Amino acid sequence: MIQKKKAYRVSLFDNDAIVTKGQKVATSGKGGNYPSGILIGEVKDVSLNDDSIISSVYVSPVSNMKSFDYCLVIGKEESK
């Protein structure tokens, strides 16, 4: 956890993904460790790196997340 921001930093490898402050973050169910739909937190800040393939998303946890070792974030593509 990044103490200064009081949030976890999530590396985002898809710069085309639309992530905005205030979005809810939940478990995906992929990997079999946790069922899908468990609320993890809320996006607090997004650091877009135009010159890099990796951006940083800062997620404020909803509660004590010490029992979580990692999190995979998967989103739906918005229909246009």
N, C-alpha and C positions, 0 to 999 in steps of 0.2 A: 504494500500500500504506500502511496506517496503521501506522506504526512502533511506536506505543505498544502496540497489540494484536497486532502482527506478523501482520496478516490483511488481506485485501481486503474492502472494504465493497460489498455487493451490495444494490441497492434492490429491494425486493419490493413490487409494486403490488397484490397480492391478499392482503388481510388475512384472508381465509378459509383461505388455505393454511396447512397445519400444517408448520412447520419447527422442528426441535429440535436442540439441541446434540448433536454427535456424528454427525449425518447426513453421508453422503458426497455430494459434489458432482461431477458429471461433465458432459462436453459433451453437448449434445442432438443435434448433427448438423444442426440447422436453420441455414440461411444458407450452407451449403456450404463454410465455411472449415475446419472440423475435422470428422472423423468422430464419430459418437456413441459414448459409452461411455469416453472418455478421462477418467480420474480427475484432477480438478483439485485437490480438497482436502476438508476436513472443516469442518462448521459449528462455529465456536468460540463464538459468542454470537449472540443474537437480541435486537434492540431493537424491541419492539412499540409502535407509536404509536397509541393508541386514538383520538386526535383528528385523525389524518391518514390519508390513503389510502396513504401510503408507509411501510413499515417497513424497518429495516436488518438485514441478515444479514452477519455477519463470518465469512469463510471463510479458514482457514489453508491455504496452498498445500502440496501434497505435495512440490514441488521448485521449481526456479528457473522462475518464470512470466514472465520478461521477454519471452519471445517471443509472449505472448498480449496482444492489444490490448483485447479485450472478451470477455464470456462471457454467454450466455443460459441461464437456468436454467428448466427445465420439469419439473414433477413430475406424478406420477399421483395421481388422487383416490383416497383410501382407500375400499375397499368396506366398507359397514356391514352 
